[in-house]
Amino acid sequence: MALTDLAIRHARLLGKAYRLSDCHGLYIQVNPSGSKLWYLKFRFGNKKNRMALGPYPLISLVLAREKQADRRRLILEGINPAEKRREEKRGGEPLYTLSPWRANGSPAT
């Protein structure tokens, strides 16, 4: 059964974290502290993965479903969404590398 915004807002706080599932691997984790975080559960290459999508209410139910649909499209195209996000966060080339040292056998001066 699909989640509603009302069900998420009125989710009870328990002594331990629990999940409220939506569909296609999307769920919200309700923590004892009161925080609510969106996650996407998926399989890629016979490996189970879990990817954080963000906190509720900053990420609404509608936005979480849109993000989930985008990630599923990537999976269907053969792209691991978790790896893609890691590469995007990493950015470009590292600022410092050991290649000058390795080429000369000593640190660059």
N, C-alpha and C positions, 0 to 999 in steps of 0.2 A: 504494500500500500504506500502511496506517495505521501511525503511529508507535507505539512502545511506550515505557514509562518506562525499561526496561532499555537500549534503543537510545539514548535521550537521555543517560542517565547515562554510557554507555560511548563516547560520541562522541569521536573523536580530535581533538586540537588540531593544526591545520595552520598553515602560514605565512600563510594568508589566511582571511578569513571565508567560511563556506559555509552552505548551508541544508539542513535536513532537513524535507521536506514531509510534512504529514499529509493533510488533505483539505479541499475547499471553500475553498482560499486560506489555510489555517492552516499556518504553518511556524515552525520555530525556527532562529534564526541562531546558529551556533557561531563565536565570535570567537577570534582567536589568543591573546588574554589569558586565555581560559578561560571568559569569561562566555557565558551562553546566554540569548537574548532571544526572546520570542514576538512574532510579527507576524501580521497578517491582511491579505491582499491582496484587494482587491475593486474592482469597477467601479461608478461611480455617475455617471449622466448622460454616458455615453461617455467618462469620464475614469478612468484607473487611479489607485487610491489605495492607500496602505499605512498601516496603523495599528498602533502598538505596543500590546501587551496586558500586558507586564510581564516580569520576569526569572524564569527557571527557577532554582531549585526553589520560589521564593516563589509563583509561579503554576504549579500542577501541570498535568499533561497533561489531567486531567479538567476542571479549572477553565478552562483555555485553550479546551477544546472548548465548554464552556458559554458562555463569553464570545463565541466565534465564532458560536454559534447565536443568541445575543441580537442580535449585530450584523447577522446575515443577516435576522432578522425585521424589524429596523428598515429595512433596504434594501428588503425586499418591501413595506413600508408607505409607501415613498417618502421616507424620512428618511435623510439622509447621516449615518452614525454618527460620522464624524470631526468634522463641523460641530457635531453635537449635543454632543459631548464638549468642544469648544472653548467653546461657550456655557455649559456647566455649570461649567467652570473659571473662566470670566470672572465668573460670579456675577451680581450685580444691576447697579445703576447705578454708573458711575464716581464716585469720591469728589470729583473736581474737574472742573468743566466750564467751557466758555467762554461758556455762554449768558447769564449776568448781564453779562458784558463786552460781548457782542454786542448785548444789549438796550439798554444805557445808552451804549454807545460808549466806556466807560471801565471800569477794573477795579472790582469791588465793594469797598466800604469798610465 
